[in-house]
């Protein structure tokens, strides 16, 4: 998932009365064949998704209302229904683009005031973009989580006990362990995944509150190595059985591996 961070590059020139901005979804190389036509709904549900050439790259954008996606974006993001709809549209566009081309997806809410400012942004980051595109070529992002499977404990407070004491004890049991050193088997598992991946990224704080979560991270894996990933997951799932559970999500566009230069 892209983070909900607004990035606006450079202000428009004085005298510009434009009511629109460019909402950027992703950056790709110029394709060898014809540019793909994107059927996914644009971020505002009305504009079309188009490609603007910026040097050796294509910037995939929609022309959207400036007041909604630049001036009032922070306010709109407080509306969870609006945010959920817009976030899903963003993801669908990026996913469709990634099915056709090697792309560098941008954060949700990345807008530019003009084609000139977008072109300058790309020009300033030309070499970094080249390296990032090489890194993510023919690869997908996979999210991996390891959960401890709770075992019945005689020390659980009975429901017949004081209500506040019962709820407090239950909350303690559900709270994920933090600050503890990972055991050797989990470290071994992480090492296996890291060696077969192009790159790895530790999990953020968003999932920390999940009950039983031991560890989570993201891996950039070449498509040719997908079976190796699946084999490793199956091996450890069988070994751990009732002790730990492995959750895997993907394949995703490489959101965690594009680098700050894209934003």
Steps between C-alpha positions, in 0.01 A plus 500: 500500500619855423530735795266796517755775465451810290793607283471815293794603285548866419233764477341603170630806321349832590195585302397138452127456545502124457236323707664162454812321620672183385442203728795262458452123538828359374806546280617252236749470216383578149352169377643331193149445365193721517409653833236293682152643533398504866140405571508548878300787642702816567554634850201737476272253324468724194834590338693264276840352573757627249874483446720809475847456360775647718835432336559123497201431723122495496312660788154354545261770617143627514398866475291562810347791691763710676275590792427133582839340442735784595340784696264285710671160486584486871139580590361245253724230646319539832189366325557125530240411238662734247847374592401135461348560157789714375760261643340203325493689169868588539591136566299371206670738257845405629416129488382524139808697400725246669335218306621662176824680590776519758385796706596699806176571688473827689349575837131574521440874459803586283405798282678750279381844405608486137659280234811716529542433871445128445759490221753684718435259788579204274803670346647568846471130589590342166785277617322392820189409302707287265647305790164454669337370182784250454452381859125436470501360145316166476449496877204526736459600861386240752390573855588233758376479859579248772250452782537301820210261549363551849492196725243449774633620830385410848589850611224662296270695727159340526201685357347464842770725641461874535405644161779757488761242602379258233512763224843620610642145497342427161652817354843394627465161331401654168771765503784417257842450650730797437862556575574129524783347301376272223572135562750313283239330279329828407839659429588202282171539311567870439849417376367248248251752361760776488744289301246411231368859473639794306435727798329487839321761708410466870134540590372834622296586805158467335475126575660499844166486681398168344461231768781246497709675237863392541657657191406647163677634194487544123713332236568585137515169316574434133207328331729216394567434872136487608506122534804526727306741721198269510724205582664685790162605641366145476810356666478725807121479522531120521786520751322740732150348470316596818774730635494780240290613207640659184288749306606599148342769283586586141612534236486880528659784305834586668367777726764445769797496263474806276709732716437858602624631164169407340294708741 
